[in-house]
Amino acid sequence: MGLKHSLIGQFPWLLDRVNYVEQLAKLLPHFASKRNPWKIPITSRDLYDAIDAKEQRDYYNDRKRLCRSGGRNIWATEREARMKYLEPIVREIDGLLAVQDRVSILEVGCGNCINLIELTERYGDRIVLKGIDISSGRLNVARDYFGDRLVGIETWVESITDPTPDAQKAQYDLVFSMHCLEQIPYAAVQAVAGLWDRAISRVVMIEPVWEYARGAQRLKLVRDDYIRTLLPAVRYLGYPIQHEGPLGFESSQKNQSSLIILTKTDTRGE
Ligand SMILES: C[S@@+](CC[C@H](N)C(=O)[O-])C[C@H]1O[C@@H](n2cnc3c(N)ncnc32)[C@H](O)[C@@H]1O
C-alpha cells in the first residue's frame, strides 16, 4: 500500500484530484507517441491472449484493492469487490428462478471465468452457464487453472461484434457482460445488438459508462481507448432500458462500473 492509497485514500475528493492529474500526465505523451493506440477487436484479442493466470492468482490470494462504497474509500479483497459487481446479476437470476426451474445464462467476455465459477458454485444445476470470449488464450488459461471446476460450463471463442449466428439467437434467459464491452470502443452498436440478440429475457451490462464517469475515468477511457458510447448505442438501437446508473460500489477508483439493464421479454410477469 503506497502513500497515495494509505494517506490520500482516506479523502475520496483528494484521491479524485490526484487521479485526474495522474491520468492527464499519462494521456498527453500518448498523443506524441508513434504507436497507434486505438483498438479494434483483434487488438483486444492479442492483448488478452498474452495474459497468464495472474487475475485468478490475485483473486484467490485475497489481494486487496482500494474500492469506493457509498462515496467512501474502503479496502476490499478482489472477491468482496467482485461479489458486489455480481449482485445485480444475482438479483436478475433470483427473479427468473422465482418463476422457472432453470435459468440459462451467457457471459460475454468471460475471460478469466471467475464469474462463471462464482455463479456455478452459488446456483449449481439450477442454472445452465455458458461463456464466450474473443481470446482463446484467456479461455485456455482459465481451463488450465480451474480444471474440473469448469466441467459442465461450455466456453468457446466468439467475438460479440460479429453477426449473431442463428443458432445463438434468443438462447439465454440472461446475457451479461462485465468489463468486456469496455474493450470495444468502435463497435458499440454491434456489441450491444449481439448481447440483445442472444437474450430471451434480460441483458445486464456492468461496464464503464461515460455519462456516469468522473473526470479521471473519462481521461482513462480516452487514454486506454475504452468504450465511450455505450449508452448512445443502446439508445440508438431503441432497446428498452430498465435501469441505468452507477453501481454504488467501485472496485477501481479510475475505471468505475455502471449498470445498464435491458428487458427484452418480461417472463416474470411484472
Ligand atoms: C477486462 S476482461 C473481463 C473478464 C471478465 N468478464 C471479468 O469480469 O473478470 C475483458 C474480456 O473481454 C474479452 N473481449 C474483448 N473484446 C471482445 C469481443 N469483441 N468479444 C468477446 N470478448 C471480448 C477479452 O478477451 C477479455 O477476456
The ligand as an SDF file (V2000), in Angstrom:
LIG
                    3D

 27 29  0  0  0  0  0  0  0  0999 V2000
  -11.4150   -6.9490  -18.5810 C   0  0  0  0  0  0  0  0  0  0  0  0
  -11.6860   -8.6020  -19.1400 S   0  0  0  0  0  0  0  0  0  0  0  0
  -13.1170   -9.0480  -18.1780 C   0  0  0  0  0  0  0  0  0  0  0  0
  -13.1980  -10.5430  -17.9450 C   0  0  0  0  0  0  0  0  0  0  0  0
  -14.3770  -10.9830  -17.0550 C   0  0  0  0  0  0  0  0  0  0  0  0
  -15.6480  -10.6040  -17.6210 N   0  0  0  0  0  0  0  0  0  0  0  0
  -14.2550  -10.4290  -15.6630 C   0  0  0  0  0  0  0  0  0  0  0  0
  -15.2230   -9.7840  -15.1940 O   0  0  0  0  0  0  0  0  0  0  0  0
  -13.2340  -10.6510  -14.9980 O   0  0  0  0  0  0  0  0  0  0  0  0
  -12.3840   -8.3450  -20.7720 C   0  0  0  0  0  0  0  0  0  0  0  0
  -12.6180   -9.6220  -21.5620 C   0  0  0  0  0  0  0  0  0  0  0  0
  -13.3770   -9.2960  -22.7220 O   0  0  0  0  0  0  0  0  0  0  0  0
  -12.8750  -10.0680  -23.8220 C   0  0  0  0  0  0  0  0  0  0  0  0
  -13.2460   -9.4030  -25.0720 N   0  0  0  0  0  0  0  0  0  0  0  0
  -12.7350   -8.2540  -25.6040 C   0  0  0  0  0  0  0  0  0  0  0  0
  -13.3110   -7.9970  -26.7790 N   0  0  0  0  0  0  0  0  0  0  0  0
  -14.2260   -8.9890  -27.0030 C   0  0  0  0  0  0  0  0  0  0  0  0
  -15.1330   -9.2750  -28.0730 C   0  0  0  0  0  0  0  0  0  0  0  0
  -15.2090   -8.4880  -29.1570 N   0  0  0  0  0  0  0  0  0  0  0  0
  -15.9330  -10.3760  -27.9670 N   0  0  0  0  0  0  0  0  0  0  0  0
  -15.8510  -11.1910  -26.8930 C   0  0  0  0  0  0  0  0  0  0  0  0
  -14.9890  -10.9850  -25.8590 N   0  0  0  0  0  0  0  0  0  0  0  0
  -14.1910   -9.8910  -25.9210 C   0  0  0  0  0  0  0  0  0  0  0  0
  -11.3620  -10.0770  -23.5560 C   0  0  0  0  0  0  0  0  0  0  0  0
  -10.7110  -11.0960  -24.2880 O   0  0  0  0  0  0  0  0  0  0  0  0
  -11.3290  -10.2640  -22.0380 C   0  0  0  0  0  0  0  0  0  0  0  0
  -11.2930  -11.6200  -21.6830 O   0  0  0  0  0  0  0  0  0  0  0  0
  1  2  1  0
  2  3  1  0
  2 10  1  0
  3  4  1  0
  4  5  1  0
  5  6  1  0
  5  7  1  0
  7  8  2  0
  7  9  1  0
 10 11  1  0
 11 12  1  0
 11 26  1  0
 12 13  1  0
 13 14  1  0
 13 24  1  0
 14 15  1  0
 14 23  1  0
 15 16  2  0
 16 17  1  0
 17 18  1  0
 17 23  2  0
 18 19  1  0
 18 20  2  0
 20 21  1  0
 21 22  2  0
 22 23  1  0
 24 25  1  0
 24 26  1  0
 26 27  1  0
M  CHG  2   2   1   9  -1
M  END
$$$$
